[in-house]
Amino acid sequence: MSYKYRTVRVRGTELVGTIARRHGGAPEIYETSTDPSTSVVPVFFPDTGEIRFFDRKVLEDVVSPAG
């Protein structure tokens, strides 16, 4: 199953956004220089129109209710 956008929530907050991607491309993943095992992804928040970067470990998928 292929999907273009993933809706995610920042753990411990009410912030819900969409992982920002280039049109037709893979998600943008940025390695941080201090720790090569850490990477951040841009998340777009439609309510404010801003893009903020978060470590992938603090993001969780938002699952729509079944039914």
C-alpha positions as CSV (number, residue, x, y, z in Angstrom):
1,M,0.0,0.0,0.0
2,S,1.4,3.3,-1.0
3,Y,0.5,6.6,0.5
4,K,1.6,10.1,-0.1
5,Y,1.0,11.7,3.3
6,R,1.1,10.5,6.8
7,T,-0.8,12.2,9.6
8,V,1.3,12.2,12.8
9,R,1.0,13.4,16.4
10,V,3.9,14.7,18.4
11,R,4.1,12.4,21.5
12,G,2.9,14.0,24.7
13,T,1.2,16.9,22.9
14,E,-1.9,17.7,21.0
15,L,0.1,18.8,17.9
16,V,-1.1,16.9,14.9
17,G,0.4,17.5,11.4
18,T,1.3,15.9,8.2
19,I,4.8,14.7,7.2
20,A,5.9,17.1,4.5
21,R,7.1,15.5,1.3
22,R,8.2,16.7,-2.1
23,H,5.6,16.1,-4.7
24,G,6.1,12.6,-6.0
25,G,9.2,12.0,-3.9
26,A,10.2,10.2,-0.8
27,P,9.9,11.9,2.6
28,E,12.6,14.3,3.4
29,I,14.8,13.0,6.1
30,Y,17.6,15.0,7.6
31,E,20.5,13.5,9.5
32,T,21.8,15.5,12.5
33,S,25.5,16.1,12.7
34,T,25.7,15.4,16.5
35,D,24.3,11.9,16.3
36,P,24.3,9.9,13.1
37,S,21.5,7.6,14.4
38,T,19.2,10.6,14.9
39,S,17.2,11.9,12.0
40,V,14.5,14.5,11.8
41,V,11.5,15.0,9.4
42,P,9.6,18.1,8.6
43,V,6.0,18.1,9.8
44,F,3.4,20.6,8.3
45,F,0.8,22.0,10.6
46,P,-2.2,23.2,8.6
47,D,-3.7,25.2,11.5
48,T,-0.7,27.5,11.6
49,G,0.7,26.9,8.1
50,E,4.2,26.2,9.6
51,I,6.7,23.4,9.1
52,R,8.6,22.2,12.2
53,F,11.2,19.6,12.4
54,F,10.9,16.6,14.8
55,D,13.0,13.5,15.6
56,R,11.2,10.5,14.2
57,K,11.1,8.9,17.7
58,V,8.7,11.5,19.0
59,L,6.2,11.1,16.2
60,E,3.4,8.6,16.2
61,D,0.9,7.8,13.5
62,V,-2.7,9.1,13.9
63,V,-5.0,6.2,13.2
64,S,-8.5,7.2,12.0
65,P,-11.3,5.5,13.9
66,A,-12.5,2.3,12.1
67,G,-16.0,2.3,10.8
